[in-house]
C-alpha cells in the first residue's frame, strides 16, 4: 500500500512523525503487514489517511490546482479532505483517524453487527426493506449502491429475501459503521476533538452529512465527529460536485472505488484514480485537458479532489474491504 510512495519527497519524515503520534509503525504496516492485520479498522483508518496525505503532498508539488477546486472524502476519507482544505494539520488528521479507528473497533465488540452492499433495485424499495428489517442505510453511494448495516441476523434475512432486482454482497468489515452501534466511538472521538485546533477551509469542502460545502472549521469538526454514527451520503456529494460544474475528478489513494462511482453517477465527468506515483501522467493529462477546455471558453470545466478511505464502498463489480 505505502511502498510506491516511500520514495516521494519527505515521506520518511512524515511517516516517522505520524507513527510516533499514533503509536503505530505505519511503514511496516503499509509495506509488510498481512491482510488480516491491515483489515483491522484500528490500523486501516490511520494507515489510509496517512497514505492519502502523502499522495496529496506529491500532487501539490506536481499540479497547480486552482484555489476553488473542491475537495471531498468518503467516510474516514473526510479527515484527509479536511486537512487538504486547511481545517487542521495532516498530523491532526492522522491522530483523529487513529482514535476513530481504535474506538470504532472497540464499539464493534459490544454487539455482533455487520454491513452488506445492496446493488441495484429501486432505491425507495431498498430503503423500505432496510427499515422493515431494522437496518440502517449506512452508505448511500449513488450509482445504484446502498450499504445496509446492523445486526447480523437482520443482514442474513436481507440476504435471504432481498428487494426486487437487487444483488446482495456481504462486506468483510468488523461492524455496523456509521450507525447507532458506533455511539461509544462518537463520544470518544468528540472528547479527543476538543484538543484539535481548527481553521476555516481555504477551498470548498464537501460534507458527507448532506453534500453541503461547509465554510466553518468548527462546523467541519463537529460534522466529522457526528458522522461516526450518521450515514455517508456520497450520492448528494456527487450532486453538489455536478451542480458546481465539475468535469474532472482526481481520486487520491487508496483509489478506485470513488472513481468508479463518479464515472457511473456523474455523466460526462472524467475520473482519474491516483493509485501510485506512476499514475501522475494521467492526472497531468486530465488537468491539461481541463485547462484547455477553460481556455476554449468553457467556464464550467474544473477538477475536484476526492479521498476514498471508505473501507465499505463497493468498487465497480466487487466490494472493497481495505
C-alpha positions, 0 to 999 in steps of 0.5 A: 500500500505505502511502498510506491510512495516511500520514495516521494519527497519527505515521506520518511519524515512524515511517516516517522512523525505520524507513527510516533503520534499514533503509536503505530509503525505505519511503514511496516504496516503499509509495506509488510503487514498481512491482510488480516492485520491491515483489515483491522479498522484500528490500523486501516483508518490511520494507515489510509489517511496517512497514505492519502496525505502523502499522495496529496503532498506529491500532487501539490508539488506536481499540479497547480490546482486552482484555489476553488477546486473542491475537495471531498472524502468518503467516510474516514476519507473526510479527515484527509479532505479536511486537512487538504482544505486547511481545517487542521494539520495532516498530523491532526488528521492522522491522530483523529483517524487513529482514535476513530479507528481504535474506538470504532473497533472497540464499539464493534465488540459490544454487539455482533453487527455487520454491513452488506452492499445492496446493488441495484433495485429501486432505491425507495424499495431498498430503503423500505426493506432496510427499515422493515428489517431494522437496518440502517442505510449506512452508505448511500453511494449513488450509482445504484449502491446502498450499504445496509448495516446492523445486526447480523441476523437482520443482514442474513434475512436481507440476504435471504429475501432481498428487494426486487432486482437487487444483488446482495454482497456481504462486506468483510468489515468488523461492524455496523459503521456509521450507525447507532452501534458506533455511539461509544466511538462518537463520544470518544472521538468528540472528547479527543476533538476538543484538543484539535485546533481548527481553521476555516477551509481555504477551498470548498469542502464537501460534507458527507452529512448532506453534500453541503460545502461547509465554510466553518472549521468548527462546523467541519469538526463537529460534522466529522465527529457526528458522522461516526454514527450518521450515514455517508451520503456520497450520492448528494456529494456527487450532486453538489460536485455536478451542480458546481460544474465539475468535469474532472475528478482526481481520486487520491489513494487508496483509489478506485472505488470513488472513481468508479462511482463518479464515472457511473453517477456523474455523466460526462465527468472524467475520473482519474484514480491516483493509485501510485506515483506512476499514475501522475501522467494521467492526472497531468493529462486530465488537468491539461485537458481541463485547462484547455477546455477553460481556455476554449471558453468553457467556464464550467470545466474544473477538477475536484479532489476526492479521498476514498478511505471508505473501507465499505464502498463497493468498487465497480463489480466487487466490494472493497474491504481495505 
